[in-house]
Amino acid sequence: MTFEQEDVTRSQELISCLLTRHEVREKEDPDLYRSYTERADVQTLVQQQGDALGCDIERYADVIYLIPKEDNLYLGFSRQELKNRLCRSLARTADYNLAMFVICVLLVEFYDGQGASAKTRDFLLVGDLQNKVSSYLQEGVDRYDKKQQGEIGISFSGMKHAFEALKSDDRLTRKKTTKEGFLYGILHFLEDQGLVNFIEKDEMILTKPKLDHFMDWNLLNRANFDRVRRALGREDESLEQD
């Protein structure tokens, strides 16, 4: 298939912008945005280049996003890189799993609605997040024995042990060896990715449009999210509410 040089050039400009900022907004780059949404050849070229880079190109509302695929170790993060960023030194698998569990709990607490948007709250306090993590871990241990945990692929016992091994410090130290520091590290990482706004002085977490769009249009196809809800003991709650 032959493409016009103008379309090739414009697709390269779009990819360059996406690689730099990971998004193209209609308000900030109207010409680039319209090139993608109104010119089929430009969109095809951008999608092809995204595939070559190991990324998905998705448009949610008025924003085009570049989203590295799960196995993309160049534009995304490897498991080891995430472990280094989110966990204390000499972290074990249970520490990494706990970090992922904290993120899952945060998502469930913000996005559990069934209306036009899955978002159910405007903010979450760090203390409430910490309490929810502790509560869900205990519920998981009470609900599933070790064999059942292996069957569902979620080691509540190992994560609970890792969480309890973290100290608690009223001085809100930033050390990842404390519960507070561990949570702060995760929240700052999510903030760096443009997903949340963490107001540290108020210990308040707010989501950003990028995460809202991603949850409403992508993750909430229910497949993975429902697995998390079931593991947290929320499968009995109706999914058909208006």
C-alpha positions in Angstrom: 0.0 0.0 0.0 1.3 3.4 -1.0 1.0 6.4 1.3 1.2 10.1 0.5 4.5 11.7 1.8 2.4 14.3 3.7 0.7 11.5 5.6 4.0 9.7 6.3 5.5 12.9 7.7 2.4 13.7 9.8 2.4 10.2 11.3 6.1 10.6 12.2 5.3 13.9 13.9 2.6 12.1 15.9 4.8 9.3 16.9 7.5 11.7 18.0 5.1 13.6 20.1 3.7 10.4 21.7 7.2 9.2 22.5 8.0 12.5 24.1 4.8 13.1 26.1 3.0 9.7 25.8 -0.1 11.6 24.7 -1.5 14.0 22.2 -4.4 16.2 23.4 -6.9 17.9 21.2 -6.7 21.2 23.1 -2.9 21.4 23.0 -2.2 19.9 19.5 -5.4 20.3 17.5 -3.8 19.8 14.1 -2.0 16.6 15.1 -5.0 15.3 16.9 -7.3 15.9 13.9 -4.7 14.3 11.5 -5.1 11.1 13.5 -8.9 11.2 13.9 -9.8 12.5 10.5 -7.2 11.0 8.1 -7.4 7.2 7.9 -4.0 6.8 6.3 -2.3 8.8 9.1 -4.0 6.7 11.7 -3.0 3.5 9.9 0.7 4.6 9.8 0.7 5.6 13.4 -0.8 2.3 14.4 1.8 0.4 12.4 4.6 2.4 14.0 3.1 1.8 17.4 3.1 -2.0 16.7 6.7 -1.8 15.7 7.6 -0.1 18.9 5.7 -2.7 21.0 3.0 -0.2 22.0 -0.8 0.3 21.7 -2.1 3.6 20.3 -5.5 4.3 21.9 -7.8 7.3 21.8 -9.9 7.9 24.8 -12.2 11.0 24.8 -10.1 13.9 23.4 -6.7 12.3 24.1 -4.5 9.9 22.1 -2.3 7.8 24.3 0.9 5.7 23.7 0.7 2.6 26.0 3.6 0.2 26.1 2.6 -3.4 25.9 3.2 -5.6 28.9 6.4 -7.2 27.5 7.8 -3.8 26.3 11.0 -3.5 28.4 12.3 -0.4 26.5 9.3 2.0 26.9 7.8 0.2 29.9 9.2 -1.4 33.0 10.5 -4.8 33.7 9.6 -6.7 36.8 13.0 -6.1 38.3 12.9 -2.4 37.5 9.5 -2.1 39.2 10.8 -4.1 42.2 13.7 -1.6 42.4 11.5 1.4 42.1 8.7 0.3 44.5 10.2 -2.0 47.1 13.0 -1.8 49.7 16.4 -3.1 48.9 16.8 -6.9 48.7 13.1 -7.2 48.1 11.5 -10.6 47.7 8.8 -11.7 45.4 6.3 -11.2 48.2 7.3 -7.5 48.5 6.8 -7.0 44.7 3.4 -8.8 44.9 2.4 -6.6 47.8 3.2 -3.5 45.8 1.0 -4.7 42.9 -1.7 -5.6 45.4 -1.6 -2.0 46.8 -2.2 -0.7 43.3 -5.1 -3.1 42.8 -6.7 -2.0 46.1 -6.3 1.6 45.1 -8.0 0.9 41.7 -10.8 -1.0 43.4 -11.4 1.8 45.9 -11.6 4.4 43.1 -13.3 2.5 40.4 -16.1 0.2 41.4 -19.1 1.9 39.9 -21.4 0.7 37.2 -22.7 4.0 35.7 -21.5 6.1 32.9 -18.1 6.1 34.7 -16.6 3.5 36.9 -15.2 6.1 39.2 -16.9 6.2 42.6 -14.9 8.8 44.6 -13.0 12.0 44.2 -10.1 11.3 46.6 -8.7 8.7 48.9 -6.6 9.4 52.1 -3.3 7.5 52.5 -4.4 6.3 56.0 -7.6 4.8 54.5 -5.6 3.1 51.7 -3.3 1.6 54.4 -6.3 0.3 56.4 -7.9 -1.1 53.3 -4.7 -3.0 52.3 -4.4 -4.4 55.8 -8.1 -5.4 55.8 -8.2 -7.0 52.4 -5.0 -9.0 53.2 -6.6 -10.3 56.4 -9.8 -11.1 54.7 -7.9 -13.0 52.0 -6.0 -15.1 54.6 -9.3 -15.8 56.4 -11.1 -16.6 53.2 -8.6 -18.9 51.5 -6.2 -21.5 52.9 -2.7 -21.7 51.3 -3.8 -24.3 48.8 -6.7 -22.1 47.6 -4.4 -19.1 47.4 -2.2 -21.1 45.1 -5.2 -22.0 42.9 -6.3 -18.4 42.5 -2.7 -17.2 42.1 -2.7 -14.7 45.0 -0.6 -15.4 48.0 -2.4 -13.4 50.7 -0.3 -15.1 53.4 3.0 -14.1 51.8 1.8 -10.5 51.2 0.4 -10.2 54.7 3.7 -11.3 56.2 5.6 -8.8 54.0 3.2 -6.0 55.0 3.5 -6.7 58.7 7.3 -6.9 58.4 7.2 -3.2 57.5 7.5 -0.9 60.5 4.9 1.8 61.2 6.2 5.3 62.0 4.0 8.3 63.1 6.8 10.6 61.9 5.8 9.6 58.3 9.4 8.7 57.3 10.0 8.1 53.6 12.0 4.9 54.2 10.5 1.9 52.3 11.1 -0.2 55.4 8.0 1.5 56.9 4.4 1.0 55.8 4.0 4.8 55.2 7.2 5.0 53.2 6.3 1.9 51.2 2.9 3.5 50.2 4.5 6.9 49.5 7.0 5.3 47.1 4.2 3.6 45.2 2.1 6.8 45.1 5.0 8.9 43.9 5.7 6.3 41.1 2.1 6.5 40.0 2.3 10.3 40.1 5.5 10.2 37.9 3.5 8.2 35.3 0.8 10.8 35.2 -1.8 8.6 36.8 -2.5 10.1 40.2 -2.0 13.4 42.0 -0.5 12.8 45.4 -0.9 15.8 47.7 1.6 14.7 50.4 0.9 17.5 52.9 -2.7 16.5 53.1 -2.0 12.7 52.6 -4.6 12.8 49.8 -4.7 10.8 46.6 -6.6 12.0 43.5 -6.7 10.3 40.1 -5.8 12.1 36.9 -7.8 12.0 33.6 -5.2 9.6 32.1 -6.1 6.9 34.7 -9.8 7.7 34.6 -9.8 7.3 30.8 -7.8 4.1 30.9 -10.0 2.5 33.5 -13.3 3.4 31.8 -12.3 2.5 28.3 -9.7 -0.2 28.7 -9.1 -2.1 31.9 -12.8 -2.2 32.8 -13.6 -4.8 30.1 -14.1 -6.6 33.5 -11.7 -9.5 32.8 -8.8 -8.8 35.0 -10.7 -6.4 37.2 -13.3 -8.9 38.1 -10.6 -11.4 39.1 -9.3 -8.8 41.6 -12.8 -8.1 42.9 -13.4 -11.8 43.5 -10.1 -12.2 45.3 -11.1 -9.3 47.5 -14.4 -11.0 48.3 -16.6 -8.6 46.4 -18.0 -11.0 43.8 -21.4 -11.1 45.5 -21.9 -7.4 44.9 -24.2 -6.8 41.9 -22.6 -5.8 38.6 -25.9 -4.8 37.1 -26.7 -1.7 39.1 -27.9 1.3 37.1 
